[in-house]
Amino acid sequence: MSQLQRLRPAIATAETFRPYGQVIGASEDGSPFAGDDAQLVLTPGTPRFYIMRLLPKGRRFHRITRHQRCTQCLGALGGRSWWLGVCPPSAGDRPDRQQLQVFEVPGDRFLKLDVGTWHAGPLFETGAIDFYNLELSDTNVTDHETYDFAIAEGLEFEIADDAESR
């Protein structure tokens, strides 16, 4: 049986999410490319942009995944908020648990994960949500490394309820 650790979510903003990637919001039509636009790494393959329908997984997770060849962009359609657990990229084959953070992602923005950023989710509690996903066409086949905290360290994580965070 795994030990449960509760994590308080932070709101994903450009500043809070910087160690893991970028938070991208709306910009005016015709604005020139700038540093706050998604800085993508998709050159090692064929980009794949698709909509994936996810079912609720609740607030708990024990697996975390990374992609070492490309950036990944995730965003919810329909304006619903969701959570994502993240650890910054690491040189070894395991994430740094001390840097594990959970973010609440408001439905008006998307996340660009830096190459190698460990991520768990998208997580949410009710109803299916459609997410757009930008990665490489073979990311889930050739560039998908998962670490299981339950097996390796006997740990599981739960996102604290909003009421508990106050």
GUGUNU-792065 format. One record per residue (C-alpha): residue number from 1; residue in one letter; x, y negated, z negated. Coordinates in nm, 3 decimals. Example, Ala and Ser with C-alpha at 12.3 -4.5 7.8 and 13.67 -1.06 7.14 Angstrom:
% GUGUNU-792065
 pos code       x       y       z
   1    A   1.230   0.450  -0.780
   2    S   1.367   0.106  -0.714
***
This chain:
% GUGUNU-792065
 pos code       x       y       z
   1    M   0.000   0.000   0.000
   2    S   0.132  -0.344   0.095
   3    Q   0.176  -0.638  -0.138
   4    L  -0.050  -0.928  -0.034
   5    Q   0.097  -1.279  -0.009
   6    R  -0.132  -1.576   0.042
   7    L  -0.023  -1.856   0.273
   8    R  -0.171  -2.205   0.281
   9    P  -0.226  -2.334   0.636
  10    A  -0.092  -2.668   0.753
  11    I  -0.257  -2.861   1.035
  12    A  -0.059  -2.824   1.359
  13    T   0.078  -3.166   1.453
  14    A   0.377  -3.265   1.666
  15    E   0.582  -3.313   1.349
  16    T   0.476  -3.007   1.148
  17    F   0.503  -2.765   1.440
  18    R   0.838  -2.891   1.579
  19    P   1.053  -2.597   1.447
  20    Y   0.833  -2.355   1.646
  21    G   0.746  -2.544   1.963
  22    Q   0.515  -2.826   2.063
  23    V   0.160  -2.937   1.997
  24    I   0.007  -3.074   2.314
  25    G  -0.296  -3.301   2.320
  26    A  -0.473  -3.506   2.582
  27    S  -0.292  -3.775   2.778
  28    E  -0.416  -4.032   3.025
  29    D  -0.454  -3.917   3.386
  30    G  -0.160  -4.030   3.595
  31    S   0.081  -4.054   3.301
  32    P   0.438  -3.968   3.407
  33    F   0.604  -3.652   3.276
  34    A   0.748  -3.716   2.930
  35    G   0.905  -3.541   2.633
  36    D   0.568  -3.488   2.465
  37    D   0.449  -3.281   2.764
  38    A   0.498  -2.904   2.736
  39    Q   0.863  -2.825   2.805
  40    L   0.822  -2.486   2.973
  41    V   1.066  -2.202   3.036
  42    L   0.910  -1.975   3.298
  43    T   1.198  -1.939   3.545
  44    P   1.293  -1.576   3.467
  45    G   0.977  -1.444   3.636
  46    T   0.633  -1.510   3.778
  47    P   0.416  -1.735   3.560
  48    R   0.082  -1.594   3.454
  49    F  -0.204  -1.821   3.347
  50    Y  -0.515  -1.641   3.233
  51    I  -0.807  -1.653   2.995
  52    M  -0.817  -1.382   2.732
  53    R  -1.120  -1.307   2.520
  54    L  -1.023  -1.226   2.162
  55    L  -1.237  -1.078   1.889
  56    P  -1.203  -1.200   1.530
  57    K  -0.912  -1.051   1.335
  58    G  -0.984  -1.233   1.009
  59    R  -0.727  -1.400   0.785
  60    R  -0.481  -1.114   0.733
  61    F  -0.177  -1.005   0.932
  62    H   0.137  -0.798   0.887
  63    R   0.276  -0.788   1.242
  64    I   0.455  -1.073   1.415
  65    T   0.576  -1.083   1.776
  66    R   0.825  -1.279   1.985
  67    H   0.910  -1.328   2.352
  68    Q   1.278  -1.397   2.424
  69    R   1.258  -1.479   2.796
  70    C   0.989  -1.745   2.816
  71    T   0.780  -2.005   2.641
  72    Q   0.414  -1.927   2.577
  73    C   0.117  -2.165   2.568
  74    L  -0.203  -2.085   2.380
  75    G  -0.523  -2.284   2.345
  76    A  -0.883  -2.213   2.257
  77    L  -1.162  -2.294   2.498
  78    G  -1.476  -2.442   2.349
  79    G  -1.316  -2.660   2.082
  80    R  -1.296  -2.409   1.797
  81    S  -1.015  -2.418   1.544
  82    W  -0.794  -2.113   1.486
  83    W  -0.481  -2.010   1.296
  84    L  -0.138  -1.895   1.401
  85    G   0.137  -1.755   1.178
  86    V   0.489  -1.843   1.297
  87    C   0.856  -1.808   1.217
  88    P   1.127  -1.996   1.409
  89    P   1.341  -1.808   1.660
  90    S   1.606  -1.591   1.495
  91    A   1.927  -1.431   1.619
  92    G   1.860  -1.092   1.460
  93    D   1.582  -0.840   1.507
  94    R   1.367  -0.971   1.221
  95    P   1.197  -1.300   1.140
  96    D   1.304  -1.507   0.839
  97    R   1.015  -1.447   0.600
  98    Q   1.119  -1.753   0.396
  99    Q   1.031  -1.970   0.697
 100    L   0.694  -1.806   0.768
 101    Q   0.427  -2.072   0.808
 102    V   0.060  -2.063   0.904
 103    F  -0.098  -2.342   1.106
 104    E  -0.456  -2.436   1.163
 105    V  -0.488  -2.541   1.526
 106    P  -0.777  -2.779   1.592
 107    G  -0.968  -2.702   1.909
 108    D  -0.862  -3.025   2.084
 109    R  -0.497  -2.920   2.134
 110    F  -0.281  -2.632   2.245
 111    L   0.050  -2.490   2.130
 112    K   0.364  -2.432   2.333
 113    L   0.579  -2.174   2.153
 114    D   0.953  -2.211   2.202
 115    V   1.143  -1.915   2.347
 116    G   1.185  -1.656   2.070
 117    T   0.931  -1.805   1.827
 118    W   0.773  -1.528   1.619
 119    H   0.392  -1.550   1.616
 120    A   0.095  -1.371   1.460
 121    G  -0.244  -1.446   1.607
 122    P  -0.447  -1.627   1.725
 123    L  -0.650  -1.555   1.412
 124    F  -1.008  -1.655   1.334
 125    E  -1.301  -1.508   1.143
 126    T  -1.622  -1.511   1.347
 127    G  -1.736  -1.457   1.704
 128    A  -1.521  -1.407   2.011
 129    I  -1.308  -1.696   2.137
 130    D  -1.167  -1.735   2.486
 131    F  -0.805  -1.851   2.487
 132    Y  -0.596  -1.958   2.779
 133    N  -0.251  -1.810   2.783
 134    L   0.050  -1.914   2.991
 135    E   0.346  -1.676   2.989
 136    L   0.518  -1.453   3.244
 137    S   0.333  -1.186   3.439
 138    D   0.533  -0.910   3.267
 139    T   0.573  -1.064   2.919
 140    N   0.364  -0.801   2.743
 141    V   0.559  -0.521   2.915
 142    T   0.924  -0.632   2.923
 143    D   0.948  -0.911   2.663
 144    H   0.735  -0.812   2.367
 145    E   0.917  -0.744   2.039
 146    T   0.710  -0.685   1.725
 147    Y   0.820  -0.679   1.361
 148    D   0.592  -0.510   1.108
 149    F   0.623  -0.660   0.759
 150    A   0.409  -0.380   0.610
 151    I   0.640  -0.104   0.732
 152    A   0.972  -0.287   0.685
 153    E   0.902  -0.481   0.364
 154    G   0.570  -0.358   0.223
 155    L   0.409  -0.698   0.282
 156    E   0.084  -0.828   0.424
 157    F  -0.016  -1.193   0.454
 158    E  -0.350  -1.365   0.408
 159    I  -0.439  -1.719   0.506
 160    A  -0.574  -1.904   0.202
 161    D  -0.933  -2.024   0.223
 162    D  -0.972  -2.398   0.292
 163    A  -1.142  -2.442  -0.048
 164    E  -0.837  -2.288  -0.217
 165    S  -0.608  -2.535  -0.038
 166    R  -0.768  -2.841  -0.199
***
